[in-house]
Every structure is written in C-alpha cells, then in structure tokens.
C-alpha cells in the first residue's frame, strides 16, 4: 500500500491530551503484546452497534479489516470513518468485511453511525479485551490506539497499519489498493486479480516460457513479478528457500555470493519461500540477518511452487532474457562446501551469459521438502 508504512506508534486522545506514558514506554508495551504478520488472529466476542454478537469463529473464512480507533465523535476518528465509508462499497466488492473497533458501548456506536452515516459494523470493546489481545490498548489510558489489522481468509494477520494517522483521509482507498494487490488474502479473489499467482499453464518445462507470477516481497510488502525482476536483465535466477531447513541454510553464504557476483553481470536473483510453516515476519527477519541483496518473496498458497514443480529447498531455476526456462536443479553437488566438486548453477549462468546452450539443463535438487498447505 503506497501510503501505509510501518512507522512508529502515535498516541492519540479521546478529547484530551494523553501524557501518562512517554512515547517510548507506550510503544514498547504495545508492540510487545501485538500479534505479528503471519500469526493467528486473536479471538474476539463482541456486540456491534445493534447488539448483535461477532466472533472470529463466526467470521471464519472472511477477509477482515479491523480498524481500531480511540473514540466515537472525535476529530481524527471521524475523518477515518469518512474515509472507510467512502471506500466501503469497493472493499465489500473485494470480499472484505470492515469492522471499526473501540472501547465505547453499542449505544455510542449507534449514535456515531447515525450521525456520520457509517455503513460498516462497529464493535463495542467495552471490557477492552480485544484491544489488549491485539496489542493496541494504550497502557494507563484505556483506549485503543489507531491501528488497523487486515486478517486474511486463513485467519492469520496479513498486514498491520500502525500509521493510520499519517493518511486518515485516504486510508480507505489505500486499503482498497492494498487488497487488490494482495488477492491471496481473499477467500475468493476477483478474476481480474488472477495474475497475482503463477499462470495456470504450469508446470514449468525446460525450453519453454517460464510461468509468470506476482508475489509480495516479505520485507516491503510490495508486489514483485517475474516481469519486473527480469526487465532488462540477461537472466533471472529463482531460488526456492527456507528459513528453517538446514540444507537451505547451509547455502545462505553461497547464495549471497552468487547473487553478488552475477548481479554485477546483469543477472537478477530472487528467493521464494513457499513453506506454509514459515510466516512472512520470520522470513523478513531472516532476510535482514543474512544481509541478502535480493528479495525473498512469499508464495503463501504454493501457487508458484506448484507451477514450477518445486519440491525441495534449495531448488533453483534459471530463466533467460527471452523468458525461457533453461536450467532447473541444484546449486552444486553438496551442502558441505568442503565437498563441492561441481557448480551446476554457476555453469548454467556462465553459459547463458556467453550466449551458449546450457550443457546440463537439469541436475536433481536435494534438500528439505517444501511444507505445502493441506
């Protein structure tokens, strides 16, 4: 989402200046309790403005937008409500259920909806349990901080916007743009967004056009396509990787070194994590720890892994500048650098860069199996 950034927490008030806690204290306490991206969404059991009860269980399979806000009728909260109201029809058409959540009671919510023409549901978190569970309850103040969670159809946190105050008047349309760019969060993605996943023409075949795809970058959240990666490049290397597989991890330094060497020669690199057991936040931390200079993309529903018939980590693919798959297999012959005798991936890249056919276009990959969803 262009305007949604993970900046610091902003403490807001319900008509009065809050000074009980410093910025750093409140930020540390709230972030410690907050569920991260990829984690299961905390449960809730709350009434709306009409007294109807809502639970995470009853909302199973839905894409949820949980907009926590400080208080009804306040200036910032009204601006946010107007923006979400303007985008409500588009969000609904995308299959998103919108909930506003604050600690006021149903009566207050009903009045707020009536006065401001709010069409979406407001949940009354009067006991402050939901705000606490989502890590947005401001310590010592007792109101929710302005933070929005997007919960995917799988019941896991797909995105967290901690800077709603930075785009109050456009937050609704910004969410529409984000959801359109990330249809994997939907229970059923609109047909126009099908290109987010690998083409249905897979599996990949050596000597044929490589399946195209668009996946989110695990560190920036931005969509990255095969076309974007390969634009003006002499070749593109796709590496299916894992944060937990010891075989894949044994290749971290070699992958980084290969990327450094061949990127300078006009080759693009990208890692793809298709393991359902490895959440996006874990992968993003992994990228930073390894100091990778290439993106690692999240294949949350294994669409790309299936299209490429990838089964283990690490497993690599080379696509030439015409978009043709010219190599599939391992990086080299042994996870122990001391035992390496053949360098299949390097040999394939050297051939492509020299304008020659790859002498060994396929070399059986080995490693940990990709943990696919059921």
C-alpha angles and dihedrals in degrees: 000000000000096000100032111094132168096240125148127300116270116210111220132186139224095234098314137073112263113217105149094104132032120242092252095048095049093043093051095048095046096045091050090061100038120108111234133226110289094026124116112269114249115250124252137190110191141147122238129220090284096047095255113142123236128192136176088242093056089048093051113144094020128115105236131201107199108192108189113197136173105241148340119262097016120130101249093040091052092051090050091048092051091051093049090045091054090051096039097099092049093047091048090050088054090055097255120144110211122212127179111204129196138141096255119109128255092262092057091046092051091053091047091051092047096048097043099034094240110178099187130079123274117204119212108223094180094153089049092228097127093048089050093047091053093045096242101110107114107232114245093004103070100215131104121261115234100265129138126209125197111206116198126225087260091065094250131119108265099177141354123209109200094168103062089134088063093064107020096147095048103032092107096053090041090058091049089055092047094049091048089053093048108044091158086083091064128093084223120007119219112258091244089064097053091107088072087082132052116287114270088234092085155133097105116248127200111249092022133093111288115243111262123229146165120218135169120261106239094221102042102023089225120137115255121192132195087244092055092049096047099040109130090350127130092221141349126223120205115193122189104214143172135212092213106034110104091209093053091045091052086064098049095101092043092050090050091048093048091049092049093049100043099036086066087055095054102270123134121217132197134169121216123203111198097166111122088203093063115075123212094249091056091050093048090053089047091054091053094046093051093044091225114184091204128069124256111214127205117236093190098175099032093245093135095041088053093047091052093039089233114170110165143036121271100029121148139203130190121207118191126221091270089059094252121141106239104164136031126175146048131353093231138330103276139034089218108077090211090064099046113125103155130044105201099168094047091047091052092050093047090053093048092049090049091052092246133128115264106256094209107028094174131040118168111255122223134196142084118340117254108254102232126190120259 
